[in-house]
Amino acid sequence: MNLIFKKKLNSQNLNSVELTSEIDDTNDTILNNSNDNNNNGNNNSNTDIDEHNEENSIKVRKSQEAFEIEDTLQVNDENDDSNSIDIHEFPEGGLRAWLVVFGAFCSLLVALMCMNSTGAFQAYISTHQLSNVSTEVSGWIFSVNNFLSLFLTSFEGPIFDALGPRPLLLIGSIFSFVQMMATGSCHSYGEFMFVYGILGGIGSSLLLTAAVGSVGHFFKLKRGLATGVAMSGGSLAGIYGPLVLQSLFEKISFGWATRVIAFIQLFLLILANIFVRGRLPKIVKPTLKSMMIDFGVFKNKIFALTCFGLFFMDAGVFVPLSYISLYSLDKGIDRNLSYQLLAILNVGSFLGRLFPGFISDYIGRYNTIILSNILCFISLFAIWLPANGDKGVTIAFSMVFGFASGSNISLVPVCIGQLCSVADYGKYYTAGMAVASLGALISNPICGKIVQSSPQNTYNYLIIFTGCLYVISSLSFLITRVVKVGYKINTKF
């Protein structure tokens, strides 16, 4: 906007100078003619002066009209180009911008590690420290972690706008490091709930807010790609996390395995704190009102339909992440492969955050997330449901579902962003993430109850339940698209 203002000001100044110069020349001419006419007689002088004044007044009026027309055209041209100028105020690349993406990538390697490695932690804790606690009850530990990781980002957005990413990143780094170090010393349900569920969820939310928000400062046209690259750090965490944990659980104990992870995360957090920066001006300090959910945004029916889809999508995405390892162990698949399946799922998710993030900038964010959700429920019904513990089929499902679900989290911010103005984005994102986090909160315990109520070693009801969640989510996003842009398939949305 500064560029527009300067262009307009320069144009106005130039025209003003030309107009002033012309008026000055006119006045000089009038004065000279007046002097000449005084020498020739008062009557002729008055007549000539009147004629000259009328003629020069016409010139002045024409100059003013020309100035006004030109200024109007200039303003209209600038308004037509305002979107282009606004877009190009974002760097859309460059060394500094991509270093911020790298820092966000490192931050999300830590923030989403617990979320994407839930299956590894849940499988071990449920069969060791909390073997006397039902899956339904122990599942709340991991649901609370997932819930807080997403829900608290809703309230941290205004703080990010006021203070930038650095304070959030620093506090989140401390919380996350302490959480992972302390998890190895937990033995009771209450200890795991406080350390892993609550402390870990708070730390992850702070890192997530700082990482995603800082990327948004540098990219607009390529935001889908840049966010996908940063979010792929979460998938990479889901690859190395289960593999490292599975390798170290039996060799050096659960406690030291988590401490090794903590020191790896410390290195990543140092890099994140070095490279993550904000760029846009900081706004006024947040108020309690600005941090609360604005329920008025749900009057926007497009946004309300989107939130409905987000709820069921986030309820579904965490089920395979939480239960694929337990499923494999119960089906008799060896322990090493059971943990590796979670890593394989996250390999697919890594690719699923990069590729859909790239194509979403070309075919549309909603079009991409609809296709991804359809592939999710196809993989659940067509691959996992008939697998019945077959190693090859289960591996195939892990890869396909991982790829399909990779965009379930990474595309949410950019989908919400295209439903509102930049000024209203905070309110919409806050409300959207609050709804999505509720789905993440309830799905794990519900699935634990389903597994306990099913015949031994039968996960069919769990799989069908998850598939239905994705069917509802897909229909919701599809209806959103139809309401917004109609039935034309080739419309970008």
C-alpha positions as CSV (number, residue, x, y, z in Angstrom):
1,M,0.0,0.0,0.0
2,N,2.9,2.4,0.6
3,L,3.9,1.9,-3.0
4,I,0.4,2.8,-4.2
5,F,0.4,5.9,-2.0
6,K,3.8,7.1,-3.3
7,K,2.8,6.7,-6.9
8,K,-0.4,8.6,-6.4
9,L,1.4,11.3,-4.5
10,N,4.1,11.7,-7.1
11,S,1.4,11.9,-9.9
12,Q,-0.6,14.5,-8.0
13,N,2.5,16.6,-7.2
14,L,3.6,16.6,-10.9
15,N,0.2,17.6,-12.1
16,S,0.0,20.2,-9.4
17,V,3.3,21.7,-10.4
18,E,2.2,21.8,-14.1
19,L,-1.1,23.4,-13.2
20,T,0.5,26.0,-10.9
21,S,3.1,26.9,-13.6
22,E,0.3,27.4,-16.1
23,I,-1.6,29.6,-13.7
24,D,1.5,31.6,-13.0
25,D,2.1,32.1,-16.7
26,T,-1.5,33.1,-17.2
27,N,-1.2,35.7,-14.4
28,D,2.0,37.1,-15.9
29,T,0.3,37.4,-19.3
30,I,-2.7,39.2,-17.7
31,L,-0.4,41.6,-15.9
32,N,1.7,42.4,-19.0
33,N,-1.4,42.8,-21.1
34,S,-2.9,45.0,-18.4
35,N,0.2,47.3,-18.5
36,D,0.2,47.5,-22.3
37,N,-3.5,48.3,-22.4
38,N,-3.1,51.1,-19.8
39,N,-0.7,52.8,-22.2
40,N,-3.4,52.6,-25.0
41,G,-6.4,53.8,-23.0
42,N,-8.6,52.7,-20.2
43,N,-11.6,51.6,-22.3
44,N,-9.7,49.4,-24.6
45,S,-7.7,48.1,-21.6
46,N,-10.7,47.0,-19.7
47,T,-12.1,45.2,-22.7
48,D,-8.9,43.4,-23.5
49,I,-8.4,42.4,-19.9
50,D,-11.9,40.9,-19.7
51,E,-11.3,38.9,-22.9
52,H,-7.9,37.7,-21.6
53,N,-9.3,36.8,-18.2
54,E,-12.2,34.9,-19.8
55,E,-9.8,33.0,-22.1
56,N,-7.3,32.2,-19.3
57,S,-10.1,31.1,-17.0
58,I,-11.2,28.6,-19.6
59,K,-7.6,27.4,-19.8
60,V,-7.4,27.0,-16.1
61,R,-10.7,25.1,-16.0
62,K,-9.6,22.8,-18.8
63,S,-6.3,22.2,-17.0
64,Q,-8.1,21.4,-13.8
65,E,-10.5,19.0,-15.6
66,A,-7.6,17.3,-17.3
67,F,-5.9,16.9,-14.0
68,E,-9.0,15.4,-12.4
69,I,-9.5,13.0,-15.2
70,E,-5.9,11.9,-15.3
71,D,-5.9,11.5,-11.5
72,T,-9.1,9.4,-11.6
73,L,-7.6,7.2,-14.3
74,Q,-4.4,6.9,-12.3
75,V,-6.4,5.8,-9.2
76,N,-8.5,3.4,-11.2
77,D,-5.3,1.8,-12.7
78,E,-3.8,1.5,-9.3
79,N,-7.0,-0.1,-7.9
80,D,-6.9,-2.6,-10.8
81,D,-3.3,-3.5,-10.0
82,S,-3.7,-3.4,-6.2
83,N,-4.0,-7.1,-5.9
84,S,-0.8,-7.6,-7.9
85,I,1.1,-5.1,-5.8
86,D,-0.3,-6.5,-2.6
87,I,0.8,-10.0,-3.6
88,H,4.3,-8.9,-4.6
89,E,4.8,-7.3,-1.2
90,F,5.4,-10.9,-0.1
91,P,8.9,-12.1,-1.1
92,E,7.6,-15.4,-2.4
93,G,11.1,-16.8,-2.1
94,G,14.7,-15.7,-1.7
95,L,17.3,-16.9,0.8
96,R,15.8,-15.3,3.9
97,A,12.3,-16.6,3.1
98,W,13.5,-20.2,2.6
99,L,15.6,-20.1,5.7
100,V,12.5,-19.3,7.6
101,V,10.8,-22.3,6.0
102,F,13.8,-24.4,7.0
103,G,13.5,-23.1,10.6
104,A,9.8,-23.8,10.6
105,F,10.6,-27.3,9.3
106,C,12.9,-27.9,12.2
107,S,10.3,-26.5,14.6
108,L,7.6,-28.8,13.3
109,L,9.9,-31.8,13.5
110,V,9.6,-31.3,17.2
111,A,6.0,-30.0,17.4
112,L,4.4,-32.9,15.5
113,M,6.7,-35.6,16.7
114,C,4.4,-36.8,19.5
115,M,1.4,-36.4,17.3
116,N,2.8,-38.4,14.4
117,S,4.5,-41.0,16.6
118,T,1.4,-41.6,18.8
119,G,1.2,-45.2,17.8
120,A,4.7,-46.0,19.0
121,F,4.2,-44.4,22.4
122,Q,0.7,-45.8,22.8
123,A,1.8,-49.3,21.9
124,Y,4.7,-49.3,24.3
125,I,3.0,-47.5,27.3
126,S,-0.2,-49.6,27.0
127,T,1.7,-52.8,27.2
128,H,4.3,-51.7,29.9
129,Q,3.8,-48.8,32.3
130,L,0.0,-48.7,31.9
131,S,-0.7,-52.3,31.1
132,N,-3.3,-52.3,33.9
133,V,-5.2,-49.4,32.3
134,S,-7.7,-49.9,29.5
135,T,-7.0,-48.7,26.0
136,E,-10.1,-46.5,26.3
137,V,-8.7,-44.7,29.3
138,S,-5.0,-44.5,28.3
139,G,-6.1,-43.1,24.9
140,W,-7.1,-39.9,26.6
141,I,-3.4,-39.1,27.3
142,F,-2.7,-39.0,23.5
143,S,-6.0,-37.3,22.7
144,V,-5.3,-34.5,25.1
145,N,-1.9,-34.0,23.6
146,N,-3.4,-33.8,20.1
147,F,-6.2,-31.6,21.3
148,L,-4.1,-29.0,23.0
149,S,-1.6,-29.0,20.1
150,L,-4.4,-27.8,17.8
151,F,-6.8,-26.0,20.1
152,L,-4.3,-23.7,21.8
153,T,-3.1,-22.4,18.5
154,S,-6.5,-20.6,18.3
155,F,-5.6,-18.4,21.2
156,E,-2.0,-17.9,20.4
157,G,-2.6,-16.3,17.0
158,P,-3.2,-12.8,18.4
159,I,-0.1,-13.2,20.6
160,F,1.9,-14.0,17.5
161,D,0.5,-11.0,15.7
162,A,1.5,-8.7,18.6
163,L,4.9,-10.1,19.5
164,G,6.0,-12.1,16.5
165,P,7.2,-15.7,16.5
166,R,10.3,-15.5,18.7
167,P,8.7,-15.4,22.2
168,L,6.3,-18.3,21.3
169,L,9.1,-20.3,19.8
170,L,11.4,-19.9,22.8
171,I,8.7,-20.8,25.4
172,G,7.5,-23.7,23.2
173,S,11.1,-25.0,22.9
174,I,11.5,-25.1,26.7
175,F,8.2,-26.8,27.2
176,S,8.9,-29.4,24.5
177,F,12.4,-30.3,25.7
178,V,11.3,-30.6,29.3
179,Q,8.3,-32.7,28.3
180,M,10.4,-35.3,26.4
181,M,13.1,-35.5,29.1
182,A,10.4,-36.0,31.8
183,T,8.4,-38.6,29.9
184,G,11.1,-41.2,30.4
185,S,10.6,-40.9,34.2
186,C,6.8,-41.3,34.2
187,H,5.2,-44.4,35.6
188,S,1.6,-43.6,36.5
189,Y,-1.4,-42.5,34.5
190,G,-1.5,-39.1,36.1
191,E,2.2,-38.5,35.4
192,F,1.8,-39.3,31.7
193,M,-1.3,-37.2,31.5
194,F,0.4,-34.1,32.9
195,V,3.8,-34.5,31.2
196,Y,3.0,-36.1,27.8
197,G,-0.6,-34.9,27.5
198,I,-0.7,-31.4,28.9
199,L,2.9,-30.1,29.0
200,G,3.6,-31.6,25.6
201,G,0.4,-30.3,24.1
202,I,1.1,-26.7,25.2
203,G,4.7,-26.9,23.9
204,S,3.6,-28.3,20.5
205,S,0.9,-25.6,20.1
206,L,3.4,-22.8,20.6
207,L,5.9,-24.3,18.2
208,L,3.1,-24.9,15.6
209,T,1.8,-21.3,15.8
210,A,5.3,-19.8,15.5
211,A,6.3,-22.0,12.6
212,V,3.1,-21.7,10.4
213,G,2.6,-18.0,11.2
214,S,6.2,-17.1,10.2
215,V,5.9,-18.9,6.8
216,G,2.7,-16.9,6.1
217,H,4.8,-13.7,6.5
218,F,6.9,-14.5,3.5
219,F,4.6,-16.3,1.1
220,K,1.2,-15.7,-0.4
221,L,1.0,-17.1,-4.0
222,K,3.2,-20.0,-3.0
223,R,1.9,-20.4,0.5
224,G,0.5,-23.9,-0.2
225,L,3.9,-25.1,-1.3
226,A,5.9,-23.4,1.4
227,T,3.5,-24.5,4.2
228,G,3.7,-28.1,2.8
229,V,7.5,-28.0,2.9
230,A,7.5,-26.8,6.5
231,M,4.7,-29.3,7.5
232,S,6.7,-32.2,6.0
233,G,8.9,-31.8,9.0
234,G,6.1,-33.3,11.1
235,S,6.0,-36.4,8.8
236,L,9.8,-36.8,9.0
237,A,9.4,-36.7,12.8
238,G,6.9,-39.6,12.4
239,I,9.5,-41.5,10.4
240,Y,12.6,-41.2,12.7
241,G,10.6,-41.2,15.9
242,P,9.1,-44.7,15.8
243,L,12.3,-46.1,14.3
244,V,14.6,-44.6,17.0
245,L,12.2,-45.5,19.8
246,Q,11.7,-49.1,18.5
247,S,15.4,-49.6,18.3
248,L,16.2,-48.1,21.7
249,F,13.3,-49.3,23.9
250,E,14.8,-52.7,24.4
251,K,18.5,-51.7,24.2
252,I,18.7,-48.8,26.6
253,S,15.2,-48.7,28.2
254,F,12.2,-46.5,27.6
255,G,13.6,-43.7,29.8
256,W,16.8,-43.3,27.9
257,A,15.2,-43.7,24.5
258,T,13.0,-40.6,25.2
259,R,16.0,-38.7,26.5
260,V,17.9,-39.4,23.2
261,I,14.9,-38.1,21.4
262,A,14.9,-35.0,23.7
263,F,18.6,-34.2,22.8
264,I,17.9,-34.6,19.1
265,Q,15.0,-32.2,19.5
266,L,17.2,-29.7,21.4
267,F,19.5,-29.5,18.4
268,L,16.5,-28.9,16.0
269,L,15.0,-26.3,18.3
270,I,18.3,-24.4,18.4
271,L,18.2,-24.2,14.6
272,A,14.5,-23.2,14.7
273,N,15.2,-20.3,17.1
274,I,18.1,-19.1,14.8
275,F,16.2,-19.1,11.5
276,V,12.5,-18.4,12.3
277,R,11.7,-14.7,11.9
278,G,8.7,-12.5,11.4
279,R,8.5,-9.9,8.7
280,L,5.2,-8.0,8.8
281,P,4.7,-5.2,11.3
282,K,3.5,-6.1,14.8
283,I,0.0,-5.0,15.7
284,V,-1.4,-3.7,19.0
285,K,-1.1,-6.0,22.1
286,P,-3.8,-8.7,22.2
287,T,-6.8,-8.3,24.5
288,L,-8.8,-11.1,26.1
289,K,-11.6,-10.4,23.7
290,S,-9.3,-10.7,20.6
291,M,-8.2,-14.2,21.9
292,M,-11.7,-15.5,22.3
293,I,-13.6,-17.4,19.7
294,D,-15.8,-15.2,17.6
295,F,-18.9,-17.3,17.0
296,G,-20.2,-14.7,14.5
297,V,-17.9,-16.2,11.9
298,F,-20.1,-19.3,11.7
299,K,-22.8,-17.1,10.1
300,N,-20.6,-17.6,7.0
301,K,-22.2,-20.8,5.6
302,I,-19.1,-21.6,3.6
303,F,-16.9,-21.5,6.7
304,A,-19.5,-23.4,8.8
305,L,-19.5,-26.2,6.2
306,T,-15.7,-26.2,6.2
307,C,-15.6,-26.5,10.0
308,F,-18.0,-29.4,9.8
309,G,-15.6,-31.2,7.4
310,L,-12.6,-30.3,9.6
311,F,-14.2,-31.9,12.7
312,F,-14.6,-35.3,11.0
313,M,-11.4,-35.1,9.1
314,D,-9.3,-34.5,12.3
315,A,-11.3,-37.2,14.1
316,G,-10.3,-39.6,11.4
317,V,-6.7,-38.7,10.7
318,F,-5.4,-39.7,14.1
319,V,-6.9,-43.1,14.2
320,P,-4.4,-45.0,12.0
321,L,-1.6,-42.9,13.6
322,S,-2.7,-44.2,17.0
323,Y,-3.7,-47.8,16.2
324,I,-1.7,-49.1,13.3
325,S,1.0,-50.4,15.6
326,L,-1.5,-51.9,18.1
327,Y,-3.4,-53.5,15.2
328,S,-0.2,-55.1,13.9
329,L,0.8,-56.5,17.3
330,D,-2.7,-57.9,17.9
331,K,-2.6,-59.5,14.4
332,G,0.7,-61.3,15.2
333,I,3.0,-59.1,13.1
334,D,6.4,-59.0,14.6
335,R,7.2,-56.1,17.0
336,N,9.9,-54.5,14.8
337,L,7.6,-54.3,11.7
338,S,4.7,-53.1,13.9
339,Y,6.7,-49.9,14.8
340,Q,8.1,-49.6,11.3
341,L,4.5,-49.5,9.8
342,L,4.0,-46.2,11.6
343,A,7.3,-44.9,10.0
344,I,6.1,-46.1,6.6
345,L,2.8,-44.3,7.1
346,N,4.7,-41.1,7.8
347,V,6.9,-41.6,4.7
348,G,3.7,-41.5,2.7
349,S,2.6,-38.5,4.7
350,F,5.9,-36.7,4.0
351,L,5.2,-37.0,0.2
352,G,1.6,-36.2,0.8
353,R,2.4,-32.8,2.3
354,L,4.8,-31.8,-0.4
355,F,3.0,-32.9,-3.6
356,P,-0.6,-31.8,-2.7
357,G,0.8,-28.6,-1.3
358,F,2.4,-27.9,-4.7
359,I,-0.5,-28.7,-6.9
360,S,-3.0,-27.0,-4.6
361,D,-1.6,-23.6,-5.7
362,Y,-2.6,-24.6,-9.3
363,I,-5.8,-26.6,-9.0
364,G,-7.2,-25.1,-5.8
365,R,-6.8,-25.9,-2.1
366,Y,-10.4,-27.2,-1.7
367,N,-10.2,-29.3,-4.8
368,T,-7.0,-30.9,-3.4
369,I,-8.3,-31.6,0.0
370,I,-11.5,-33.2,-1.4
371,L,-9.4,-35.5,-3.6
372,S,-7.1,-36.4,-0.6
373,N,-10.1,-37.2,1.6
374,I,-11.7,-39.4,-1.0
375,L,-8.4,-41.3,-1.3
376,C,-8.3,-41.7,2.5
377,F,-11.7,-43.5,2.8
378,I,-10.9,-45.6,-0.3
379,S,-7.7,-46.8,1.3
380,L,-9.5,-47.6,4.5
381,F,-12.4,-49.6,2.9
382,A,-10.5,-51.1,0.0
383,I,-7.1,-51.9,1.6
384,W,-7.1,-51.9,5.4
385,L,-10.5,-53.5,6.0
386,P,-9.8,-56.7,4.0
387,A,-6.1,-56.9,5.0
388,N,-6.8,-59.0,8.1
389,G,-3.2,-58.7,9.3
390,D,-1.5,-59.5,6.0
391,K,1.9,-57.9,6.1
392,G,2.1,-56.8,2.5
393,V,-1.4,-55.4,2.4
394,T,-0.9,-53.6,5.7
395,I,2.3,-52.0,4.4
396,A,0.5,-50.9,1.3
397,F,-2.3,-49.3,3.3
398,S,0.2,-47.5,5.5
399,M,1.9,-46.0,2.5
400,V,-1.3,-45.0,0.6
401,F,-3.2,-43.6,3.6
402,G,-0.1,-41.7,4.7
403,F,0.1,-40.0,1.3
404,A,-3.6,-39.3,1.2
405,S,-3.8,-37.9,4.7
406,G,-0.6,-35.8,4.5
407,S,-2.5,-32.7,3.4
408,N,-5.2,-33.1,6.1
409,I,-3.3,-30.7,8.4
410,S,-1.0,-28.7,6.1
411,L,-3.8,-27.4,3.8
412,V,-6.2,-26.3,6.6
413,P,-4.6,-22.9,7.1
414,V,-4.6,-22.0,3.4
415,C,-8.2,-23.3,2.9
416,I,-9.4,-21.1,5.7
417,G,-7.4,-18.2,4.4
418,Q,-9.2,-18.0,1.1
419,L,-12.6,-17.7,2.8
420,C,-11.9,-14.3,4.5
421,S,-9.9,-11.1,4.3
422,V,-6.5,-10.8,5.8
423,A,-7.9,-8.7,8.6
424,D,-10.4,-11.4,9.6
425,Y,-8.0,-14.4,9.2
426,G,-7.2,-14.6,12.9
427,K,-10.9,-14.9,13.8
428,Y,-11.6,-17.5,11.2
429,Y,-8.5,-19.6,11.9
430,T,-9.2,-19.5,15.7
431,A,-12.7,-20.8,15.2
432,G,-11.7,-23.4,12.6
433,M,-8.9,-24.9,14.7
434,A,-11.1,-25.0,17.8
435,V,-13.6,-27.1,16.0
436,A,-11.0,-29.4,14.4
437,S,-9.3,-29.9,17.8
438,L,-12.5,-31.3,19.3
439,G,-12.5,-34.0,16.6
440,A,-8.9,-34.9,17.6
441,L,-9.9,-35.0,21.3
442,I,-12.7,-37.5,21.1
443,S,-11.6,-39.9,18.4
444,N,-8.9,-41.8,20.2
445,P,-11.0,-42.7,23.3
446,I,-14.0,-43.6,21.1
447,C,-11.9,-45.9,19.0
448,G,-10.4,-47.5,22.2
449,K,-14.0,-48.3,23.3
450,I,-14.8,-49.7,19.9
451,V,-11.7,-52.0,20.0
452,Q,-12.6,-53.2,23.6
453,S,-16.2,-53.9,22.6
454,S,-15.2,-55.9,19.4
455,P,-14.3,-59.6,19.3
456,Q,-10.6,-60.3,20.1
457,N,-8.1,-59.2,17.5
458,T,-10.9,-57.7,15.4
459,Y,-10.4,-54.1,14.2
460,N,-13.1,-54.1,11.5
461,Y,-15.5,-51.9,13.4
462,L,-12.7,-49.4,14.1
463,I,-11.8,-49.3,10.4
464,I,-15.4,-48.9,9.3
465,F,-15.9,-46.1,11.8
466,T,-12.8,-44.3,10.6
467,G,-13.9,-44.7,6.9
468,C,-17.3,-43.2,7.7
469,L,-15.6,-40.2,9.3
470,Y,-13.8,-39.5,6.1
471,V,-16.9,-40.0,4.0
472,I,-18.7,-37.4,6.0
473,S,-15.7,-35.1,5.8
474,S,-15.4,-35.5,2.0
475,L,-19.1,-34.8,1.5
476,S,-18.9,-31.7,3.6
477,F,-16.0,-30.2,1.6
478,L,-17.7,-31.2,-1.6
479,I,-20.9,-29.4,-0.6
480,T,-18.8,-26.4,0.4
481,R,-17.3,-26.3,-3.1
482,V,-20.6,-26.6,-4.9
483,V,-22.2,-23.9,-2.8
484,K,-19.3,-21.6,-3.4
485,V,-18.4,-22.1,-7.1
486,G,-21.0,-24.5,-8.5
487,Y,-20.7,-27.9,-10.2
488,K,-18.0,-27.1,-12.8
489,I,-15.2,-29.6,-12.3
490,N,-12.5,-27.4,-13.8
491,T,-13.1,-24.4,-11.5
492,K,-10.2,-23.6,-9.3
493,F,-11.2,-23.4,-5.7
